[in-house]
Amino acid sequence: MIVLAAFLLVCGMCSALFYIILPLTRQLRASIIETNVALGALAGLGVVLGGALLWQGISTLRGRGSLQAARVFPHLLVLAILFPITLVFGLGALSIQNFIHGASGAMVAAFVFPPWHVLAASIPPLVFLAYAGHRLGATSGVRALLVSVSWGALGATSLGIVIEVLMAAGFVVLAAVAISLAPNSQSLIEQLRSQLALARATGDYSTIAGWMTDPAVMVIVLLYAAVLIPLVEEALKTFVVAFVDPRRTRLADALLWGMGAGAGFALFENLFNGSAALGVWALTVILRIGATIMHIANGATMGRGWYAARVERRWSRLFIAYIVSVLFHAAWNAAALLLSSSVTFLLDHRRAAVQTTLPAAGLAAALFVILLVLASLGWVWVVYAVRSAQTLVQQDSAERSE
């Protein structure tokens, strides 16, 4: 634990150093804010998780017991008040570049905005983790929970990225083979090259984005995003819970650790996916709450599944939990991807006739409702899972007192 903590602290401090130096030394471009957002996220993850792991590693060496998980989280009301404040200050920091023209405005925003982004991206998963921690962490240590969060934020995401990149490369190879076998393969290749060269030269990638409207491309993207990615991520996300001690683990512990892994995974995605569209940053951060609920709800499902498998020896329950998590994740990804495509179509055809855009608008509204329903179901499931496990803890405490 101490070795990992030292590695994370070094990485975090190096990222912080680049965060300070790069805007001052490199030629400022429009991407400097995005670059510093990524560096700020890496610095925050490295310093905070590394510092927490170092604290617990030293406590372990000194023979100290683990602090109760319930004692490390702030009150939910504090987090609820803090979230809109971070959004307001984040928007204010991001708008500095509009008031200070030129490179100076971008440089100031690159320094001031990323901390607010990191804070805003961290609060939603922290809210759900605090909710579970306050109710289930009275007899569960923070050390194991910290390991689960770290695995979800760093281990599962790193392995997932490697596997998903390899799968994407496989799709690219298959697409290249399919194009080469087509009767007009040479003309297709030349057309693709010219479009890519034009996009690089002009910075306008709308033509390439239009490829997404092709039915064959959409099917491949849906297969990748809504089938393969959920299969990989749900297998990796809570794998750390598989190493629990069956003799000492309660359902409340496994549930809390599963949710911790899901919260860590959501935190990583919020930090880096949420910075992709700074023009609608606040809206993106708010919409990411739904994805956070999905990941934590699946973490709760898999936590219960791992408890059933490792403690109760009912491995079929783990398989069912995995299938349910994959299906929930697949439904979320499919609806989110189709909604994004519908919104892109509407933006590209905003001056077209109503008859042209009305079906896309109706589809976008329906998909938004579907995502809202899925997020609500995930929220209800998290509350139910936590309350049912809390009831078991209270019953167990009452039996022991008797």
PyMOL commands that set and color helices and strands:
alter all, ss='L'
color gray80, all
select helices_A, chain A and resi 2-25+32-61+69-71+76-94+96-99+103-136+142-181+185-202+206-213+215-236+239-243+251-273+278-310+315-348+354-401
alter helices_A, ss='H'
color red, helices_A
deselect
rebuild
show_as cartoon
